[in-house]
Amino acid sequence: MRRIVYLDNAATTKLSKHAKNAMLPYLEDSYGNPSSVYSFAGDAKNAVEDSRKKIANAVGARPEEIFFTSGGTESDNWAIVSAAELKKEKGKHIITSAIEHPAVMSTLEHLEKKGYEVTYLNVDGYGRISLDGLRKAIRDDTILITIMTANNEIGTIMPVPEIGTVAKENNILFHTDAVQAVGHVRVDVNEMNADMVSFSGHKFGAAKGVGALYVKRGLRLPPLIYGGGQERGRRSGTENVAGIVSMGAALEDITARLPLTNVMRLRDRLIDGVLKNIPRTRLTGDPVNRLPGIASFVFEAVEGESMLLMLDQYGICASSGSACSSGSLDPSHVLLAIGLAHEEAHGSLRFSLSEDNTDGDIDLVIEKLPGIIEKLRRMSPLWNEGK
């Protein structure tokens, strides 16, 4: 079997051994429905509540403020759509950033069709919003600010506590998509000054198909999904017990090891090696205030998908732009928002590391990538070697 160097952990992570061992009993013997009243279902119900406590503890919340969902996309949809519905009598103006995940962007586009107005804040070349720009965008009818904690493509971390403070000072609800942040950097919902926080288990070693939404105590967020009244009537649907257990176990495990110092060391080795060995290449995102595992680049006169195909020949897995929007011929909206031209944005490559990666993995990328870029540039009609 050929060696696989997996450097696409921002797309999804490997199921951790800790999570796997915790969830197996709920796939085999303890398969009861937590909503059932007989004692056999009690194990499943207790497991769900135990995981809720673990997750709450990991992010500084109360257990009753954690609601389980099918993942980050549902959590984002629920927070935004339901908050808009809850506050529609006050107004229909929402503020976001120009580099949000499609789960947020598409939800806001849906609301715009229903008469809501959305202000998309510009970002600087590193992908950071201006707090002054945020304050200036606030209107009397502003009901929600939704800005991500950290960007999934370029890794830039936003000034979330300060954003939350601005929201609180103006009596505006604040939601943050923390899908890429939870399990990778320390997250405390109270320090964030957030009313709602979205996250997803498969981004930090849990199973796919399970996520959560933090909803601050006292905020009666209307349901997005109706049915049997699970999750205290806020999110109906039979609980994904095994997935929930895996998320609680995975988050408890990785939170205990934060900060991810070795991941940051490997990331910095990769960044240094790529920039030193490949001319006319730039790092995208904030060079300092960025997620520990994300190294994203733009290579002049090279097309992203071609890089991925050639890296795959060596067993190296990476991504070009966001995996959630792959298949589109359009360049990443994130890269355009930070000021790149269309032809530059097409040459993006994102490596996202985990604790499973090694120095050998980084050595292989640094060894193979320069030759790949050189070959692709020789074939590119856009390449001017003497420039």
N, C-alpha and C positions, 0 to 999 in steps of 0.2 A: 504493500500500500504506500502511495506517495505521501511525502510529508506535506501537511497542511499548516500554513502560517496564517492564523485567523486574526485579521486586523480590521474587523468590521463590527466591533462590539457596540457601537452606537446604534447599529441596526437591530441587533439582538445579541444576547449573551448565551453562553453554554449553561445548561442547568447545573447548578452547583451540587456537589455531593451532599452537602448539608440539607439543601432543599429537597433533593431526591429522596433521601432517607426519611425525611419528615413526612413527605406526602404519600409514600408508598402504602402505608396502612389504610389510607382513605381511598385508594384505588382498588384495594383487595378486600379486606375483612370489614372495616368500619365504613360501609358504603351507604349508611342510612341518610335519609333526608333530614336536615337540621330542623325543618319545620314540623316534623311529625312528633306526636306526643308520647309515643312509647319509648321505653328505656333504651332500646337498641339505637335509636337516633341520638341519644344523649351524647355519645362520644363525638359525633360529627358536630353537634351544636357547641360542645365545649371546646373543640378544636378551633372552630371559627372564632369564638370569643377570645381564646388564648392568643390567636394570631392577631386579632384586633388590638389587644393590649401590647403585643410586641411591636407592631407597626407604630402605634401611638407613641410608645416610649422612644422609638428611634427618631421620630420627627418632632418631639416635644409637645404632642397633642394629648387630649383626653381620649380614652377609648370610644366614648360616645360621639366623638367628632369625626371618626373614621368610617367611611361607607365604601363597601366593596363594589367594584364595577368589572366590566370585561376588559378594561385596559385604559391607556391614556386617552385614546380618541373619544371613548364614551365619557370619561371624566371631564374632558374639555368641553364636549357638547353639552353635558348636563350643567356644568357651572355657568357657561355663557348664556345658553338659551333660557334656563330657569331664572337666572339673575335678571335677565332682560325682562322676562315676564313679571317677575316680582316687583320690579321698580318702574314699570312702564307708565304709571300714573305720574311719576316725577318727571320723566323725560325719556327720550329715545336716542341719546347720544352716548357712544362708546369710544374709548381710546385704546389703541393697541400700538404695536411697533410694526415696521415694514418687514421684519424678518421672522415672523412667527411661523410655527409649524403649520402644515396644511390642515391639521385637525382644528386649529383655531381660525385660520384664514377662511376656510370653506364654511365654517359655522357663521362667521361674521358676514360673509357674502349672502348666506341664506337669510340672515336677519335684515340685511340691507334691502332685500326684495320685499320684506314685510314692513318697510317704512322706517327702519332704524338708520341713523347716520353714524358712520364710523370714521374717526380720524386715525390715519396711519402715520405714526411718528417716524421721521427720517432718522437714520443712524449715521454715525461717522464711519471712517474707513476701517475701524476695528469692529464695527457692529454694535456700538454703544449708543443708547439714547441720551438725549440731553434732559436733565431734570428741569432746567429752565423751559425747554421746549414743551415738556409735559405740563408744567404749570400754566403756560400760555394757552395750551389746548383745552383746558378745563372750561366748561360753560355751566350755566345755571342748570341746564338739563342733562348734564353728564351723570350717568348712573353706574357706569362700570369702567374700570381700567383692567385690561388683561394683557400682561406682558410676561414673557417667559423668564424663567430663572437663568437658563443657560441655553445657548443656541446649539442645535443638533448638528449643524454642518460645520461651523467654524469654531465652536467651543467657547465663545465669549460669554462670560458671566455678567449678568446685568446687576445694577445696584438695587436689588430687590427691597432691602429694608427701607431705603430712602424713598423708593416708589410707594411702598406701603404707607409710609409716614405722610406723603403728599395726599394720598387717597383718604387717609383717616382725617387729616386736617380739613378736608373738603367734604366729608361725609359721603364718600363715594365707595362703593364696593370694589375690592381688589382681588382679582384672581391671577394666579401664576401657574403656568405650565412648567412643572419641575420634573418632567419625565426624564430628562437627561442628567439632572442634578442629584436626585435622591439615590443614595447608594454609592455616590462617587465623591461628593463633597458633603460637609456637614450641613444639614438642613434643620432649622428650628422654625416652626410655623409662627411662633410668637415673635421671634426676632425679625421675621419677614414682615410683620404687621399685615398678614394676609387674612382674608376672609375665606378663601377657597384655594386649595392647592391640589393639582393633579399629579399622579405618578403611576407607573406601570411596572409590574413585576419582572417582565422578561428583560428589562434593561439592567438588572443587577443580580441575575442568577436564578430567578424564580421561573416558573412555567409560563408559557405564553397563554394569553386569554384571561388574565386577571390583573386588575389594577385597583386603584382606590382614589377617592376624593375626600380631602379634608374639608369639612364645613364647620366654621367657627360656631361654637355654642351660642345659641340665641338667634342664629340666622335660619329662618324656616324656609329653606330652599325647596321650591316645588319639585315634585318628581319629574323625571324625563320619561321613565318607563313605568307603566301601570300594570297591575296584575294582582298577585297574591299577597302583597303587602310586606314582603321581606325587607330586611334592613330598616326596621321600625317604620315601615310604610313609606320610606323615601326612595327605595330602589327595588322594585319587584323582580322576581325571577329566582328560581332555585339556586342556592349558593353553589359556586364552584369550590367545593370543600377542599379537594386536593390542591387546587391552584392557590387558594387562600392560605392554606397551611404552608405551601412552598414559599409564598411571598413573605410570610411572617418569619420563617426560618432563615431565608436568604438575607433579608434586610437586617435582622438581628445579628447575623454572622458578619456581614460586611461592615456594618456600622461600627462594630467593635474594633475594626482594623483601620479606620480612618485616622489620619489622612493616608492616601495611597502613595506613599513616598517612592516605592520602587517603580510604580507605574509612571509617575512623574519623571523619574530618572531616565527610564527607557524612552519616554516621549521626547525629552530634551535631547537625548542621544540621536534619535531619529531626525528631529528637526535640524540639528547641527550637521548631521551627515548629509542630508538631502541638500541643504542650502550651500554647503561647501563644495559638493561634488557635481552639482547640476546648475550651470549658469542660467541667468534670466528666469529665475524661479522665485516666487514670493510666498511667504507664509501668510495665510489669511486668519483673521481673528485677532483678538487682543494677545500680544506676545507674552504677557505676564498673567493677567487676570482671566485665565481660561481653565476649562475642565482638565483634570489630570491626565486623561487618556487620549485627547483629540489633537491630532496634528494634521492640518489641512493646508494644501498647497495649490497654487496655480502655476502651470508650466506654459510658457509662451509657445504658441504655434503648434500645440498638441491637443488632440481630442480625447476627452476623458474616457469614453467607452473603449477606445483602442488601448489605452493604458491598462484598463482592467483586464481585457482579454489577454494581453501579453504577460501581465503579472500572474494571471491564472495558470499560465503554462509552467510557472515555478511553484504553484500551489499557494500563492499569496492572495488572500482575500481582502479587498478593500472596497471603497465605493466612490462614486463620482457624484457629488451633491448628496441629496437626501434619498435614502433607500425607499422611503415611503412614497416618493414621487418618481421613481425610476420608470423608464419607458417613455418619458416625455422628451420631445426633441427641443423643447424650450430650455434655455439656460436657467440655472437656479435663481429664484427671486431674491434669495439671500445675497448671493454674490453680486447681482445687479444693484441691490440696495446699498452695498458698501462701496459702490463706485466703479466696479469693473465693467468694461465694455463687453458686448455680447460674445465676441470671439475669444476674449480672455476667460470669461466665465465657463466656456465650453471645455477649457483645459484644467478643470478642477479635479483634485484627488484627495480623498479623506481617509486617513488611517486612524482607527480608534482602538486603543489598547485595553487590555485587562490584566489582572494579576497572573493569568496563565501564560502571558507572553514572556519571552526570555531575551537575553542579549543575542543569542543565536538568530532569533527571528529578525531583530533589528539589523544584524550584520547582513542577513540575506537580502533584505530590502535595499540597504545601502550599496550592496554589491551589484544587484541586478537592475535597479531602477535607472541609473545613469545610461546604461547601454540601451534600455528600452526607449528612453526619451530621445537619445541621439538617433536611433533608427527611425522613430516616428517623425522627427524633425526633418530628416533627410527626404522623407516622402511627402512632407507638407508643403503645399504651395504658399503657405503663409510665412514660412521660415526664411529669414534673411540673416545668414550666419554672420555677416560683417556689420550688422547693425550696431 
